[in-house]
């Protein structure tokens, strides 16, 4: 995966057109761009092949994103979605990257990921100057943005991580507090082969039952709106030696059966939409899914 550091060096030229040959002004005003333009931007060249598995346009449209929203992305990791969300929201909205907490007890991979993300944000203001980096997670970081402030909270392939350290209910409660009444929670997650599997198997394989994610959200107070098969992959048999990490992009087994796993592609994923009820608005109409 191409990191934020490697993609942002050409951001000015790609987003500002003829102005890119001159230094960015001190009071930089990001351009207004469409979601399609953000996804098609040339600086995403190396990440674009993964769009066929992650379907960013269809996924974000399903969640109802608009350019003037306050959007919180939970644990953006290396920033695959940040490349899209940051420039799309820069001119009219707000993008909050709720990263791993910066604590001495954090795992090394979290510390390294957070340090790389902050470095990229600081180094390339033309693309990321308006990004706010916050924190969410154990031991006591449960408010990634002010209460009732976000229009949209997004989580991509994170729920299995929260099950590893028994924080999934705290996370969903934090999302509920953060969203405005009527705000949307969008969740994409590796989907288990069955709705009833042991927790130990979820943690070992990384695949989560769809019904359990719905249960977590509704227990936190959300209304379930529906789901789409945008990120489904029927080739994914979900029975690999190293769990979901056997498949790309991780390919944990290295060269062992690499071509086979590349042919399968990324995991089969649920795409779920929830809303924080607004007592002053009509209840959302659930889909037939």
DAVEN-V385274 format. One line per field, one symbol per residue. ss: DSSP state (h for helix, s for strand, l for the rest). phi: phi as a letter, one per 20 degrees, with the letter a starting at -180 (. if undefined). burial: b if it has 16 or more other C-alpha atoms within 10 Angstrom, else e. A space follows every 50 residues. Layout:
ss->???
phi->???
burial->???
This chain:
ss->lllhhhhhhhhhhhhhhhhhhlllllllllllllhhhhhhlhhhhhhhll hhhhlhhhhhhhhllllllssssslllllllhhhhhhhhhlllssssssl lllllllhhhhhhhhhhhhhhhhlhhhhllssssslslllslllllllls ssssssllhhhhhhlllhhhhhhhhhhhssssssssssssslllllllhh hhhhhllslhhhhhhhhhhllsssssssllllllllllllllhhhhllll lllllllhhhhhhhllllsssssssslllllllllllll
phi->.fegffeefdfffeedmffffdgfffefdffecefffffeggfegfefge ffedlffffffffnfcfdeedddelfmfogffgeffffeffcdbddeeef fecfefggffffffffffffgfecffdcfdededbbpfebdccfbgglde ebdccdlcgfffffdldfffffffffffffgnfdddcdbgdffbeccfgf ffffenedffffffffffffofeeerccegdfbfffemcdgdmfffefef lfemeflgffffffnfffcecdcccegdfdcfffeffed
burial->eebbbebbbebbbbbeeeeeeeeeeeeeebebbebeebbebbbbeebbeb eebbebbebeebbebbbebbbbbbbbbbbbbbbbbbbbbbbebbbbbbbb bbeeeeeeebbebbebbeebbebbbbbbbbbebbbbbbeebbbbbeebbb bbbbbbbbbbebbeeeebbbbbbbbbbbbbbbbbbbbbbbbbbeeeeeee ebbebbbbbbeebbebbbebbbbbbbbbebbbbeebebeeeebbbbbbee bbeeeeeeeebeebbbbbbbbbbbbbbeeeeeeeeeeee
